Amino acid sequence: RAVKRQVSGTQGAGAPDEEEVRLLALIVKSSHSDDTECKKKLEEYCKALTDAKLKLKNVHNKLKDFCGNGNEEKKCKGLKDKVKAKCTEFKGKLGKNLASPSDKDCKENERQCLFLEG
């Protein structure tokens, strides 16, 4: 299931696209750590969308870059490191917030927690 999330702020040149990493991680789930399994899951997902007669750009604009033309392999390459980096960064941030939690912290961290559950 594809989940569209808005990412605030702009991405620096060369910085991984946070929205893309989140979307890929949600699609391939635990297969993000194995490039071959990731590619297989992404191909299955793209095929399911195509079989359902859905236009990829209408489901999510990023999907048109994920499917076909060997893009599955390109998108999965290095995904493990990107996901691990996001998790490590968030773990540190969350540890600081747990020392003195507030409602504001919960709202800010909710999206990241959903990502980690995926």
C-alpha positions in Angstrom: 0.0 0.0 0.0 1.4 3.4 -1.0 1.2 6.1 1.5 1.7 9.7 0.4 3.4 11.9 3.0 4.3 15.6 2.7 7.9 16.5 3.5 8.5 20.0 4.7 11.6 21.9 3.8 13.8 21.6 0.8 16.4 18.9 0.1 20.0 19.9 -0.4 21.7 18.9 -3.6 22.9 15.3 -3.2 20.9 14.7 -0.1 18.7 11.6 -0.3 15.0 12.4 -1.0 13.3 11.7 2.3 9.9 11.2 0.7 11.4 8.7 -1.8 13.2 6.7 0.9 10.0 6.5 3.1 7.9 5.5 0.1 10.3 2.8 -0.9 10.7 1.5 2.6 6.9 1.2 3.0 6.6 -0.7 -0.3 9.5 -3.2 0.2 9.2 -3.4 4.0 11.9 -5.6 5.6 13.3 -6.4 2.1 15.1 -3.1 2.1 18.2 -4.7 3.5 18.7 -7.1 0.5 19.0 -5.4 -3.0 17.8 -8.5 -4.8 14.7 -9.0 -2.6 14.0 -5.3 -2.7 14.1 -5.3 -6.5 11.7 -8.3 -6.5 9.3 -6.6 -4.1 9.3 -3.4 -6.0 8.8 -5.2 -9.3 5.8 -7.1 -7.8 4.3 -3.8 -6.5 4.7 -2.1 -9.9 3.2 -5.2 -11.6 0.2 -5.1 -9.2 -0.4 -1.5 -10.0 -0.1 -2.1 -13.7 -2.4 -5.1 -13.5 -5.0 -3.0 -11.7 -4.9 -0.6 -14.6 -3.6 2.2 -12.4 -1.4 5.0 -13.8 1.6 5.2 -11.6 1.7 9.0 -11.5 -1.9 9.0 -10.4 -1.1 6.8 -7.4 1.9 8.8 -6.3 4.1 11.0 -8.5 7.3 9.3 -7.4 6.1 5.9 -8.6 6.7 6.8 -12.2 10.4 6.9 -11.4 10.3 3.6 -9.5 8.9 1.3 -12.1 10.3 0.1 -15.4 13.5 0.8 -17.3 15.6 -1.0 -14.7 14.7 1.7 -12.1 13.8 -1.0 -9.6 17.4 -2.0 -9.2 18.6 1.6 -9.1 16.1 2.6 -6.4 17.0 -0.4 -4.2 20.7 0.0 -4.4 21.8 1.6 -1.2 18.3 1.7 0.3 19.5 -0.3 3.3 22.0 2.4 4.2 19.5 5.2 3.7 16.9 3.5 6.0 19.6 2.6 8.6 20.8 6.2 8.6 17.2 7.5 9.1 16.6 5.1 11.9 19.9 5.9 13.7 19.2 9.6 13.4 15.7 9.2 14.7 16.8 6.9 17.6 19.1 9.6 18.8 16.5 12.3 18.5 13.9 10.2 20.2 16.2 9.3 23.1 16.6 13.0 23.9 12.8 13.6 23.7 12.1 10.6 26.0 14.0 12.3 28.9 11.3 15.0 29.1 8.4 14.1 26.7 5.7 16.6 25.7 2.6 16.6 23.5 4.6 18.6 20.9 7.3 16.0 20.7 4.7 13.2 20.2 3.1 15.0 17.3 6.5 15.7 15.7 7.7 12.2 16.1 4.5 10.4 15.1 5.4 10.3 11.4 8.8 8.9 12.0 7.4 6.2 14.3 5.0 5.2 11.5 8.0 4.9 9.2 9.9 2.7 11.7 6.9 0.4 12.1 6.9 -0.1 8.3 
